[in-house]
Amino acid sequence: MPGEPDALSATWRLVRDSLDQDLPPNHRVWLAYSRPVTLHGNTAIIAVRDDFTRTQLETKLRPRLEDALSRALGESVRLAVTVEPSLALDGPDDGDDGTPSPEEGESRTSGTSGGVQPLGDDDEPHRSGLAVGPSGTDAFALSSAPPGQPVRADTEPPRLNPKYLFDTFVIGSSNRFAHAAAVAVSEAPGKAYNPLLIYGDSGLGKTHLLHAIGHYVRNLYANARIRYVSSEEFTNDFINSIRDDKAPTFQRRYRDVDVLLVDDIQFLENKERTQEEFFHTFNALHNANKQIVISSDRPPKRLETLEDRLRNRFEWGLITDIQPPDLETRIAILRKKAAQERLTAPPEVLEFIASKIQTNIRELEGALIRVTAFASLNRQAVDLALAEIVLKDLIPTGGEPEITAGQIMAQTSSYFGLSMDDLCGSSRSRVLVTARQIAMYLCRELTDLSLPKIGQQFGGRDHTTVMHADRKIRQLMAERRSVYNQVTELTNRIKQQARSS
Ligand SMILES: Nc1ncnc2c1ncn2[C@@H]1O[C@H](COP(=O)(O)OP(=O)(O)OP(=O)(O)O)[C@@H](O)[C@H]1O
C-alpha cells in the first residue's frame, strides 16, 4: 500500500466520515478543508488550507487520525500535515467527487519535486513546499514518537526563515547541482549524501538552501527534529555550556536531532575546542545516520586552519559549490522577488538592475527594494530613468573599498547625534531603535558579515534581532520618506569615507 495515493484517497474519505460523527463542528471544519496527498513509506501526507488548521490537526486530532488510518490500512501509519493555501479557495471537500485526484494533487504540489524548476516563469507566490520522494522509498529512521503520541513536545522550534523555501529558490546553471543535492538529502535524510557541504561566496543562497532543506524535511516527516545553527552560535552555545556546567544539555541539543544544518562553518577556524566538540557531534550524528548539512564560504581544503580530521570527514559525503548567477538567473530572481514582495517593476528595470549587480544576490534584492521604495515615496512610476538615478550611488565604479561594521556604526551614531554606547545599548527610545535598526540594515547591505556577527557588534544581540531590523528598515523605507533619505544619505557618507580612507 505505501506509495499508492489512491489507497490513501479512499481511506482518507472513510476515516474522515467515521470521525465526523464524533467530532464537534469546529473540528469537522478542519477536516472538511483537507486533502489526501499521498502515502510515502508509512507516512500519510495530508494537505490543509492554513497553518492554523495544520497545528490543530497536529495537536488535537493526530492520535485519532493516526489510529483510524492505521486500522484502515492495516499497519502503523504516521500523519504528516502540509499547508496548501489553494484549499481555502477551493471550498470544503464534500467527500464525494470533490476530492481532487491524486494526479491533480501531485501537479499542484510538484513545485519542488525532482529538483528542477523552470527558469524565469515562476512568478507565482510560493506554495506548500511539499514534494514527495520516489514512490516506495524508505523514509529515514526517525527517532520520533510512535503513532498516537504527541510529537515535538520536547523539541525546540527549528528557527527557520519562512521565506527560504525551495519554492522561492530560483534555479540556474550556477546553483542547479547544489539545489538538486539539497532536495535529495531532504527526501532521504541520512541516506543520500552525508554530510552535504555547500560552499560559495557571500550572498549566493547557501543559507537559503539550508533553511529550505529544513522546511522540506519538516513537511515530509512531521516528526523530524531539525536544528539550524550558524557555527558562531554553535561556538557561543558551547562556551556557555562549559561556563554553566551544562555540557549534557548542549550535547542533547545538537546530537538528539535528525537533521543538523550548520551555516558558515569557516567561523570554526582557529577555535580548537569548539572544533573538537563539533567533531564529536559530527561523529555521533553520522554514526546514527542522521543528516548533516554544512555551508562554507570556501571548499574544505581551503579551510586551512580547520583540523584535518574534520576536513576529511566533510569529504565523506558530497561537496558542491554555488557560483554567482548568470544574467538570466539574476533576472529570474528579481522577478520572483518582486512577485513575492508585491513590488511592481517593469521587465526593462529588472533587466537593468540585473545587468548592473552581478555577484551578490543580497545586493541584487537590496537594489530592487531601493528602486521601488524611491518610486513609491515620490509617487513616480518605476522606470529606467528612475532606476538609473537610484542605482548611481549604489553601484561601485571600479574597485569598491571594503566597508567595516565599525565605520557604519560610527557614521550612523554621529549622523543621529548618538554615542556608540547608545547604539549598542538597550534603550528602546524610538529614535535609538530606528538608528540601531538602520545601522544593522546597512551592515547587512554593505558588508559580508553574517547575522550573528552583526548581532555581536551591537552589544551581543541575537541574530534574529538583526533579521528583524533588516526587514523593518526595508519596510519603513517604502513607507517613510525620512527613513529612505536617512538610509540613502548614510550609505553615501559611509561609501565616501571608505573611499577616502
Ligand atoms: N537562487 C536564489 N533564488 C532566490 N533567492 C536567492 C537565491 N540565492 C540567494 N537568494 C537570496 O539572496 C539572499 C542572500 O542569500 P543567502 O543569505 O542564502 O546567502 P549566503 O550564501 O548564505 O550568504 P552568506 O555567506 O553571506 O551568509 C537571500 O535573501 C536569498 O533568499
PDBQT file of the ligand as one rigid body, heavy atoms in Angstrom, charges set to zero:
ROOT
HETATM    1  N1  LIG A 601      18.714  31.127  -6.245  1.00  0.00    +0.000 N 
HETATM    2  C1  LIG A 601      18.078  32.023  -5.494  1.00  0.00    +0.000 A 
HETATM    3  N2  LIG A 601      16.781  32.300  -5.699  1.00  0.00    +0.000 NA
HETATM    4  C2  LIG A 601      16.136  33.227  -4.962  1.00  0.00    +0.000 A 
HETATM    5  N3  LIG A 601      16.712  33.942  -3.982  1.00  0.00    +0.000 NA
HETATM    6  C3  LIG A 601      18.002  33.703  -3.731  1.00  0.00    +0.000 A 
HETATM    7  C4  LIG A 601      18.754  32.742  -4.459  1.00  0.00    +0.000 A 
HETATM    8  N4  LIG A 601      20.009  32.719  -3.982  1.00  0.00    +0.000 NA
HETATM    9  C5  LIG A 601      20.050  33.630  -2.995  1.00  0.00    +0.000 A 
HETATM   10  N5  LIG A 601      18.856  34.226  -2.838  1.00  0.00    +0.000 N 
HETATM   11  C6  LIG A 601      18.511  35.276  -1.873  1.00  0.00    +0.000 C 
HETATM   12  O1  LIG A 601      19.662  36.095  -1.695  1.00  0.00    +0.000 OA
HETATM   13  C7  LIG A 601      19.800  36.479  -0.335  1.00  0.00    +0.000 C 
HETATM   14  C8  LIG A 601      21.157  36.048   0.176  1.00  0.00    +0.000 C 
HETATM   15  O2  LIG A 601      21.203  34.631   0.223  1.00  0.00    +0.000 OA
HETATM   16  P1  LIG A 601      21.820  33.803   1.460  1.00  0.00    +0.000 P 
HETATM   17  O3  LIG A 601      21.697  34.581   2.720  1.00  0.00    +0.000 OA
HETATM   18  O4  LIG A 601      21.247  32.435   1.414  1.00  0.00    +0.000 OA
HETATM   19  O5  LIG A 601      23.339  33.777   1.007  1.00  0.00    +0.000 OA
HETATM   20  P2  LIG A 601      24.588  33.077   1.679  1.00  0.00    +0.000 P 
HETATM   21  O6  LIG A 601      25.294  32.388   0.567  1.00  0.00    +0.000 OA
HETATM   22  O7  LIG A 601      24.183  32.261   2.842  1.00  0.00    +0.000 OA
HETATM   23  O8  LIG A 601      25.434  34.326   2.166  1.00  0.00    +0.000 OA
HETATM   24  P3  LIG A 601      26.380  34.499   3.474  1.00  0.00    +0.000 P 
HETATM   25  O9  LIG A 601      27.546  33.595   3.244  1.00  0.00    +0.000 OA
HETATM   26  O10 LIG A 601      26.735  35.953   3.420  1.00  0.00    +0.000 OA
HETATM   27  O11 LIG A 601      25.555  34.131   4.668  1.00  0.00    +0.000 OA
HETATM   28  C9  LIG A 601      18.656  35.847   0.397  1.00  0.00    +0.000 C 
HETATM   29  O12 LIG A 601      17.619  36.797   0.551  1.00  0.00    +0.000 OA
HETATM   30  C10 LIG A 601      18.211  34.719  -0.508  1.00  0.00    +0.000 C 
HETATM   31  O13 LIG A 601      16.834  34.442  -0.374  1.00  0.00    +0.000 OA
ENDROOT
TORSDOF 0
